[in-house]
Amino acid sequence: MARLTHWQSQSPTTMAEVQRSLSGPSIELERRSVASRAPSESQIPPTSNTVDSQVPDGGYGWAVVFGCAVLTWWFVGTSYSWGVIQAALVKQGLSSASTLSFVGSSTTACISGLGLVNARVIRFLGARRTALLGISLIGLGEILSGFATLNIGVLFVTFGAVVGIGTSLCFMVVSITPAQYFNKKRGLANGIVYAGGGLGGAVTSFAMDALIKSVGLSWTFRILGFITLATGLPAAWLIQERTTIRTAGFIEWYILISLLPCITVPSAPSRFFVAPFFLPLYSNSVGLSSSAGAGLVAGFNFSSALGRLACGFASDLIGPVNVLFIALLLSAVSMLAIWPVSTSLTPLVLFVVINGTANGGFFSTMPTVVGSTFGSARVSVAMGMIVTGWVGGYLMGAPIAGYLLNAYGGADSTLSAYHPAMFYAGSMGMGATGLVSLVRLQTSTRLFQKV
């Protein structure tokens, strides 16, 4: 025993080596196995916090903003100028205002109907290729629509479907890409992007009216398509993702629950296109010329551009949810209180300025709301889920107004025939305002509980 104690006290290093020799190989192999199973840093997908902490708030992001603004110029500007073409087609006798408004709303409904699919397309193709595909479809659909001005069914395919699919792809690209480059200036960046759509609508409205009078509807569509391709393709090439975001699937359930009030606002987009689609017809009913109607649509789009820019800037100052609430409230009030009593040019101009500003503010603010809530890593999934929930409003908003107009006398009837459509659109806007107020209340409650 004495010898053993003496050996242990004199040979601690030897005992440690014995223990390591007995247990070391298995422990080392286990450590190596665990290390081999652990993902490397490069294999871990970026999270919202990781991505947003590295946002440059500028740099090449301004080139991306410019490219997105050009795309928005065409797909938003063309959609908001559909009322000019619609009035010409009604005058030509192709179909009723309600049916033709269905063509225009089909284009915008693709934004919602393909929202989740387009989010997956972007993750597969990348933002640049998706933008190139989208703007190519818009230009091609417009050129093909030049051959469909005498056939309403073909026009549904060329403008409603082909242009609609391209519009939906471009919408998703411009909604999610700038968020990867901006954090503190995200509202301003989105405001600039969507202001391009308002300016595009203002210019396109006047251009369409002049082209229809000089070269006819067919060549108006074709010229518009060629110009769209010539300017849109180079702009789409400027768009580049800063980081590739991978998500689990089409739907993330915690996002679905958080965004439920926004997703269940089909009333929000249901009245966005009522004013620009029906202003030319309404102006004719009060004795104004077609040029005045096109001018009102152009003023609506120009006000929309200012609203998109101003609301984007205001989102960085007072919060995007507050700006969203104000924009929806102003839009609803103008539809209910100003438009129904606008029987001359002056009140119509007032309505156009207020409603156009508020409507434009909605579109520029929503991506900022989503980006600030979930981070740039989740923008594509969240936006896809939101716009998919709006498919009913996008598709049926303007056609319902058209059906109400026909039911109460038609486009050539008295001014009272337009009132049901106005009240319908305004009440839908007021409902959307109420739902967003719930979002504001929930947000304030969470902040109060945290404090």
C-alpha positions, 0 to 999 in steps of 0.5 A: 500500500505504501508503495502504491501511495508513493507511486501515485504521489510521484507519478501524477503525470503518468496517472493522467496519461493513463486516464487519457489513454483509457478514455481519450480516444473515445472522447476525442472521436465523439468530439470530432463527430459532433464537430462534423455534424455542426454546420459551419458559419457559411452554412447557417442561413442569414436571419433577419437580425444578421441581415439587417445589422449589415444593411449599408443604407445606401451604396449600390442600393440607390442604383437598385432603387432607380431600377425598381422605380423605372419598373414601377413607372411602367407596371403601376403607371399603365395599370392606373392609366387603364381608365383612359383606354377603357373610356376609348373602348366604351366609346368604340362600343367594344363592351360595357364599362363593368366588363372592361374594368374587369380586364384592368382589374384582372391585371392587378389581381395577378399581383395577389393571385400569384403573390406566394408563387412569385415569392418562390420564383424570386428565390429560385431565379433571383431578383434580376432574372425575375425583373427581366422576365416580368418587364418582358411579359408586360411589354409583350402583352401590350404589343399583343393587345394592339391586335385585340382591340376588337375582341374582348376575350383576347384582350382578357388574355393579352392584357389581363393575363400576360401583362398581369403576370409580368406586373405581379413579378415586377411588383414582388421584386420592387417590394422586397429588394430595396429592403435589403439595402436600407434600414433607417432610410427604408421608408424613403427608399420605398417612397422613391420606388413607388413614386415612380409609378405615380409619375409614370401614370401621370405621363402615361395618361397624357401620352395615351390620350394623345396617341389614341387621338393620333394613331388609334388604340391598336398602335397606342398599345404597340408603342407603349409596349415597345417603349416599355421594353426599351427602357424597362429591360436596362432598368431590370438589369440594375436590380441585384440582391444583396443577400440570398434569403432562404425560407422554409416554405410558402407560409410561415405560420407566426407571420400569418398570425401576426399579419392577420389584420392586414391579410384580411383587408380585401377592402383596402385594394378593392377601391384603389382603382375605382377612381382612376378607372372611372374618372374619365367616364365621370368627367364626360358625364359632367360635361368635360372633354376626354382631355380633361378626363385624361388630365384628371387621371394624370393629376391623380397619378401625379398626386399619387407620386407625391403621396408615395414619396411623402408617406415614405419619408413620414414612415421613417419619422412617425412610424409606418403603421401610423402613416398607413392609418392616415392614408387609408382614412384620407382615402375613405373620407375623400370617396365619401364626402368629396367625390359625390358632390364634385359636379365641376372641375374644381372639386374634382381636382380637390378630390383627385389630389387628396385621394391620389395622395392617400392611395399612393401612400398606402402602396409605398407604406405597406412594404415598409410596415412589413420590412420594419416588422419582420426584417428584410429576411422575411419580406418576400414571404410576408408580402406574398402572404399579404397580397395573396389575401387581397386577391378578391379586392383586386379582382372585383373592386372596380368591376363591382363599381362598374356593375353598380353603375350599370344597375343605376343607369349606366355611364351615360346616365345622370350623376346619381348613377355614380353615387352607389359606386362611390359609396361602395368604394368609400365604405370599403376604405373605411372598413380597411381603416378600422382594421388597420386601427386594430393593428395600431392598437395591438402595437401600442399595447405590446409596447406598453407591456414591454415598458 
